[in-house]
Amino acid sequence: MIWWIALRAIMAREALRFVQQRARFVAALVRPLIWLLVFAAGFRAALGLAIIPPYTTYISYETYIVPGLCGMILLFNGMQSSLSLVYDREMGSMRLLLTAPLPRWFILSAKLVAGAAMSVLQVYAFLGIAALFGITVKPWGYIAALPALAITALMLGALGLALSSLIKQLENFAGVMNFVIFPMFFLSSALYPLWKMAESSQLLYRLCAVNPFTHGVELVRFALYAQFNAPALGWTVLALAVFMTAALRGYDPARGMMTKKG
């Protein structure tokens, strides 16, 4: 019972922070919409797309990048959630939270679940706006995408959680975010298929293939068309386990930076 109360309290705190930070919500939607409505118009002529799974016909470039832009929202929000953890630690509230009479893994997992829930809500808001511009999938696809979005959001949130355990000062976080976000986003299948990358550089293709963000995007892409991508799911869950393990070790006072901070 106390675990459920703690989970509700943490999720309510994250939801309240989300409601109060309207600019963050707007920015999370404006960023992918600019890519969808502006950049896609320029790339449409430059990038020809063959028929590749899960698509059964030729598609527009805008249709192709929608799953990648969903991943962009999850990626940026995962990093923003970790930024709030760094801020909470500097203000002292994170230390109070971690001293609660609950397992450390549960508290961190609850923070992760709360952040992922907010990210998924923003993705569906983006998909709703994209539908207004004629970029839609079948109704079942929106439902099938929910678990894929949740798993990908948890994986990226766990990455942010692991990073927050390593960063001691708030002002250092922006540089680390850029160092992580942009390579993960551009070295992925979010903006172009991997076969396009293979044509230009085998090295870049291999980097894209091992990028966990690529597998998260492909998991969402197939789910939006009500198809199951087992390899993408496996790699995404593996990355989630690795990042969460690193985060738990980082916040362990016996070996992590919480001791160094104190």
C-alpha positions in Angstrom: 0.0 0.0 0.0 2.8 2.4 0.9 4.4 1.7 -2.5 1.3 2.6 -4.3 0.9 5.8 -2.3 4.6 6.7 -3.0 4.1 6.0 -6.8 1.0 8.2 -6.9 2.8 11.0 -5.1 5.8 10.9 -7.4 3.6 10.8 -10.5 1.4 13.6 -9.2 4.5 15.7 -8.6 5.7 15.1 -12.1 2.3 15.9 -13.5 2.1 19.1 -11.5 5.6 20.1 -12.8 4.5 19.3 -16.3 1.3 21.4 -16.0 3.2 24.4 -14.6 5.9 24.2 -17.3 3.7 25.0 -20.3 6.6 26.3 -22.3 8.2 22.9 -22.0 5.1 21.3 -23.5 4.9 23.8 -26.3 8.6 23.4 -27.1 8.3 19.6 -27.2 5.6 19.9 -29.9 7.1 22.8 -31.9 10.4 21.1 -32.3 9.1 18.0 -34.2 6.5 20.1 -36.0 9.2 22.2 -37.5 10.9 19.1 -38.8 7.7 17.7 -40.1 6.4 20.9 -41.9 9.6 22.7 -42.8 12.6 20.4 -43.1 10.6 17.5 -44.6 9.6 19.8 -47.5 13.2 20.3 -48.4 14.3 16.7 -47.9 11.3 15.2 -49.8 12.9 15.8 -53.2 16.4 14.8 -52.1 15.4 11.5 -50.5 13.6 8.9 -52.5 12.0 6.1 -50.4 11.7 2.6 -51.5 9.0 0.2 -50.3 10.4 -1.1 -47.0 8.7 -2.8 -44.0 6.4 -1.9 -42.4 5.2 0.0 -45.5 3.4 -1.8 -48.3 3.4 1.1 -50.7 5.5 4.1 -51.6 5.1 6.7 -48.9 5.9 10.4 -48.5 8.9 11.5 -46.6 6.7 13.2 -44.0 5.0 9.8 -43.3 8.4 8.2 -42.9 9.8 10.6 -40.3 6.7 10.7 -38.0 8.0 7.7 -35.9 11.4 9.3 -35.8 9.9 12.6 -34.6 7.9 10.6 -31.9 11.3 9.3 -30.9 12.7 12.8 -30.8 10.0 13.8 -28.3 10.8 10.9 -26.1 14.5 11.5 -26.3 14.3 15.2 -25.4 11.8 14.6 -22.6 14.0 11.8 -21.2 16.9 14.3 -21.1 14.7 17.0 -19.6 13.5 14.6 -16.9 17.1 13.9 -16.0 17.7 17.6 -15.9 15.0 17.9 -13.3 16.8 15.2 -11.3 20.0 17.2 -11.3 18.1 20.3 -10.2 16.3 18.4 -7.4 19.7 17.1 -6.2 21.1 20.6 -6.1 18.1 21.9 -4.2 18.2 19.0 -1.8 14.8 17.5 -2.6 16.3 14.5 -4.3 18.3 13.7 -1.2 15.2 13.8 0.9 13.3 11.6 -1.6 16.1 9.0 -1.6 16.0 8.8 2.2 12.4 7.7 2.2 11.7 4.3 3.7 11.5 2.6 0.3 14.0 0.7 -1.8 16.1 3.1 -3.9 15.3 1.1 -7.0 11.6 1.7 -6.5 12.0 5.4 -6.1 14.1 5.8 -9.2 11.8 3.5 -11.1 8.8 5.6 -10.0 10.5 8.7 -11.3 11.2 7.0 -14.5 7.7 5.8 -15.0 6.3 9.2 -14.2 8.6 10.9 -16.7 7.8 8.3 -19.4 4.0 8.8 -18.9 4.4 12.5 -19.5 6.5 11.8 -22.6 4.0 9.4 -24.1 1.2 12.0 -23.6 3.2 14.5 -25.6 3.7 12.0 -28.4 0.0 11.4 -28.7 -0.6 15.2 -28.8 2.0 15.4 -31.6 0.3 12.5 -33.5 -3.0 14.3 -33.2 -1.5 17.5 -34.7 0.1 15.5 -37.4 -3.2 13.9 -38.3 -4.6 17.4 -38.9 -2.0 17.7 -41.7 -3.1 14.5 -43.2 -0.4 12.2 -41.8 -2.4 9.4 -40.2 -2.3 5.7 -39.5 -5.1 3.2 -39.0 -6.9 3.6 -35.6 -5.6 0.3 -34.4 -2.1 1.6 -35.0 -2.5 4.3 -32.4 -3.4 1.7 -29.8 -0.7 -0.7 -30.8 1.9 2.0 -30.5 1.2 2.6 -26.8 3.4 -0.2 -25.4 6.1 0.5 -28.0 6.1 4.2 -27.0 6.1 3.3 -23.3 9.1 0.9 -23.6 11.1 3.4 -25.7 10.3 6.2 -23.3 11.5 4.1 -20.4 14.7 3.2 -22.2 15.5 6.8 -23.0 14.4 8.0 -19.5 16.7 5.4 -18.0 19.6 6.8 -20.1 18.8 10.2 -18.8 18.7 8.8 -15.2 22.1 7.2 -15.7 23.5 10.5 -17.0 22.0 12.5 -14.1 23.9 10.3 -11.6 27.2 11.3 -13.2 26.6 15.1 -13.6 27.4 17.1 -10.5 26.4 20.6 -11.5 23.3 21.9 -13.3 25.3 24.1 -15.7 27.2 21.1 -17.1 24.1 19.3 -18.1 23.3 21.3 -21.3 26.7 20.3 -22.9 26.2 16.7 -21.9 22.6 16.7 -23.3 23.9 18.0 -26.7 26.7 15.5 -26.7 24.2 12.7 -26.2 21.0 13.9 -28.0 22.3 14.9 -31.4 24.5 11.9 -32.1 21.7 9.6 -31.0 19.2 11.3 -33.2 21.1 11.9 -36.3 22.9 8.5 -36.2 19.6 6.6 -36.3 16.8 5.7 -38.7 14.7 8.6 -37.5 15.3 10.8 -40.6 16.5 8.3 -43.2 16.4 4.5 -43.7 19.5 2.5 -42.7 20.0 1.3 -46.3 20.5 4.9 -47.3 23.2 5.3 -44.7 24.8 2.0 -45.9 25.1 3.4 -49.4 27.2 6.4 -48.2 29.2 4.9 -45.3 29.5 1.5 -43.8 31.0 2.9 -40.6 28.1 5.3 -40.1 25.7 2.4 -40.9 27.2 0.3 -38.2 27.0 3.1 -35.7 23.3 3.6 -36.6 22.7 -0.1 -36.3 24.0 -0.3 -32.7 22.3 2.9 -31.6 19.6 2.0 -29.1 17.6 5.0 -30.3 17.4 3.4 -33.8 15.8 0.3 -32.3 13.3 2.4 -30.3 12.3 4.3 -33.4 11.8 1.1 -35.4 9.8 -0.5 -32.6 7.5 2.6 -32.7 7.4 2.6 -36.5 6.3 -1.0 -36.8 3.8 -0.6 -33.9 2.1 2.4 -35.6 1.3 0.0 -38.4 0.2 -2.8 -36.0 3.2 -4.9 -36.7 5.6 -6.5 -34.3 9.4 -6.0 -34.6 11.0 -8.6 -32.3 14.7 -7.6 -32.8 13.9 -3.9 -32.1 12.0 -4.9 -29.0 14.8 -7.1 -27.8 17.5 -4.5 -28.3 15.3 -1.8 -26.7 14.6 -3.8 -23.6 18.3 -4.8 -23.3 19.3 -1.1 -23.5 16.7 -0.3 -20.9 18.2 -2.9 -18.6 21.7 -1.7 -19.1 20.8 2.0 -18.6 18.7 1.3 -15.5 21.5 -0.8 -14.0 23.9 2.0 -14.6 21.5 4.5 -13.0 21.0 2.3 -9.9 24.8 1.9 -9.5 25.3 5.7 -9.9 22.7 6.5 -7.2 24.1 3.8 -4.9 25.7 5.7 -2.0 28.2 2.8 -1.6 29.8 3.4 -5.0 28.0 6.2 -6.8 28.3 10.0 -6.9 25.8 10.6 -4.1 28.7 9.9 -1.7 31.1 12.1 -3.6 28.5 14.9 -3.6 28.1 14.6 0.1 
